[in-house]
Amino acid sequence: MAIERRPLVFDHVLTYRTEQRKTDWQEPLGLLESFVLDKGVYKNGPAFFTFMSEPEDESTGTFTYYQPVNGPLDTGGDNGFGYEARFHSGDALVMRQAEQEADFDGAYVKVQDAAAQEGLVLGETYYCVLLDVYGDIMIDLVVPLEGGRPE
């Protein structure tokens, strides 16, 4: 498992924020797909998400999902959807195929170890990038660095 240093960058990104259980992380992906079809745009990159747990219950929290699309779109307001003209994670460590670990926490520990060896400080957020490869899902773990290289 290689760990690389590079940012995650996309233009025209549909976002969706929701409160839910950590174990239900896949459920909103169909909602994103339907929204993209309804708006007449096309996906042009992998879906990815971040999760911030609740301090009193780490099994639930706020998920933010991201879906790059082929152009700007109007999300229509307060339905949990949003739009970013440009998404940039900042300087980050990226672990390809993080799902080979027992869980995301195990993959995150490996990224922490790599950062410590290089004297790098990780940010508190990480992104799980879902890559569709011949019908299977491959997951990249992207962990931004504190004070990393500028864009």
C-alpha positions as CSV (number, residue, x, y, z in Angstrom):
1,M,0.0,0.0,0.0
2,A,1.6,3.2,-1.2
3,I,1.1,6.5,0.5
4,E,1.6,9.5,-1.8
5,R,1.6,13.2,-1.1
6,R,-0.8,15.2,-3.3
7,P,-4.0,17.2,-3.1
8,L,-7.5,16.2,-4.1
9,V,-8.8,18.8,-6.6
10,F,-12.0,19.0,-8.6
11,D,-14.0,21.7,-10.3
12,H,-17.9,21.9,-10.2
13,V,-18.7,19.8,-7.2
14,L,-22.2,18.9,-6.0
15,T,-22.3,18.5,-2.2
16,Y,-24.7,16.9,0.2
17,R,-24.6,17.2,4.0
18,T,-26.6,14.8,6.3
19,E,-26.7,13.6,9.9
20,Q,-26.7,9.8,10.1
21,R,-25.2,6.7,11.6
22,K,-21.6,5.9,10.5
23,T,-22.6,2.4,9.4
24,D,-25.1,3.9,6.9
25,W,-22.4,5.7,4.9
26,Q,-23.4,4.2,1.5
27,E,-27.1,5.2,1.7
28,P,-26.8,8.8,0.3
29,L,-24.8,7.7,-2.8
30,G,-28.1,6.8,-4.6
31,L,-29.5,10.2,-3.6
32,L,-26.5,11.9,-5.2
33,E,-26.9,9.8,-8.4
34,S,-30.6,10.7,-8.7
35,F,-29.9,14.4,-8.1
36,V,-27.3,14.5,-10.8
37,L,-29.7,12.8,-13.3
38,D,-32.5,15.2,-12.3
39,K,-30.3,18.3,-12.9
40,G,-29.2,17.1,-16.3
41,V,-25.5,17.1,-15.5
42,Y,-23.0,14.3,-15.7
43,K,-20.6,12.9,-13.1
44,N,-17.0,13.4,-14.2
45,G,-15.2,12.2,-11.1
46,P,-15.5,9.8,-8.2
47,A,-17.9,10.4,-5.3
48,F,-16.1,11.1,-2.0
49,F,-17.1,12.0,1.6
50,T,-16.0,13.1,5.0
51,F,-17.4,12.3,8.4
52,M,-17.3,14.3,11.6
53,S,-18.5,12.2,14.6
54,E,-20.6,13.6,17.5
55,P,-18.5,14.0,20.7
56,E,-21.1,12.1,22.8
57,D,-21.7,9.2,20.3
58,E,-19.0,8.4,17.7
59,S,-21.3,6.0,15.8
60,T,-23.3,9.0,14.4
61,G,-22.3,12.3,13.0
62,T,-22.3,14.7,10.0
63,F,-21.4,13.3,6.6
64,T,-20.6,15.6,3.7
65,Y,-20.7,13.9,0.3
66,Y,-19.1,15.4,-2.8
67,Q,-19.7,14.5,-6.5
68,P,-17.8,16.2,-9.3
69,V,-20.0,17.1,-12.2
70,N,-19.4,18.5,-15.7
71,G,-20.6,22.1,-15.0
72,P,-22.2,24.5,-12.6
73,L,-25.6,23.8,-11.3
74,D,-28.3,25.3,-9.1
75,T,-29.1,23.0,-6.2
76,G,-32.3,24.8,-5.3
77,G,-31.8,25.8,-1.7
78,D,-32.1,24.2,1.7
79,N,-32.5,20.5,0.8
80,G,-29.0,19.5,2.1
81,F,-27.5,19.9,-1.4
82,G,-24.9,22.6,-2.2
83,Y,-22.4,23.5,-4.9
84,E,-18.7,24.4,-4.9
85,A,-17.1,25.8,-8.0
86,R,-13.8,24.3,-6.9
87,F,-12.9,21.8,-4.3
88,H,-9.3,21.6,-3.0
89,S,-8.2,19.5,-0.1
90,G,-4.9,21.3,0.3
91,D,-1.7,19.3,0.6
92,A,-2.5,15.8,1.6
93,L,-1.3,12.2,2.1
94,V,-3.2,9.7,0.0
95,M,-3.5,6.0,0.7
96,R,-4.7,3.9,-2.3
97,Q,-7.1,1.1,-1.6
98,A,-7.7,1.8,2.1
99,E,-10.4,-0.8,2.3
100,Q,-7.8,-3.5,2.4
101,E,-7.5,-2.5,6.1
102,A,-10.0,-3.9,8.7
103,D,-11.6,-0.4,8.8
104,F,-11.0,3.2,8.0
105,D,-9.5,3.7,11.4
106,G,-6.8,1.1,10.6
107,A,-6.0,2.8,7.4
108,Y,-5.9,6.2,9.1
109,V,-3.3,4.8,11.7
110,K,-1.1,3.8,8.8
111,V,-1.3,7.3,7.3
112,Q,-0.6,8.8,10.8
113,D,2.5,6.6,11.1
114,A,3.8,7.7,7.6
115,A,3.2,11.3,8.6
116,A,5.1,10.9,11.8
117,Q,8.0,9.4,10.0
118,E,8.2,12.4,7.7
119,G,7.6,14.9,10.5
120,L,4.2,16.0,9.0
121,V,1.1,17.0,11.0
122,L,-2.2,15.7,9.8
123,G,-5.4,17.7,9.9
124,E,-8.5,16.5,11.7
125,T,-10.6,15.8,8.6
126,Y,-10.1,13.0,6.1
127,Y,-11.8,12.1,2.8
128,C,-12.8,8.7,1.5
129,V,-12.7,8.6,-2.3
130,L,-14.9,5.9,-3.9
131,L,-13.4,4.7,-7.2
132,D,-15.5,2.5,-9.4
133,V,-13.1,0.0,-11.0
134,Y,-14.7,-2.5,-13.3
135,G,-17.8,-2.8,-11.0
136,D,-15.8,-3.0,-7.8
137,I,-15.3,-0.1,-5.4
138,M,-11.7,0.9,-4.5
139,I,-11.3,3.4,-1.7
140,D,-8.6,6.0,-1.4
141,L,-8.1,7.7,2.0
142,V,-7.0,11.4,1.6
143,V,-5.8,13.1,4.8
144,P,-4.9,16.8,4.4
145,L,-1.8,18.1,6.1
146,E,-1.6,21.1,8.5
147,G,0.6,23.8,7.1
148,G,1.2,21.7,3.9
149,R,2.5,23.0,0.6
150,P,0.3,25.8,-0.9
151,E,-2.0,25.1,-3.9
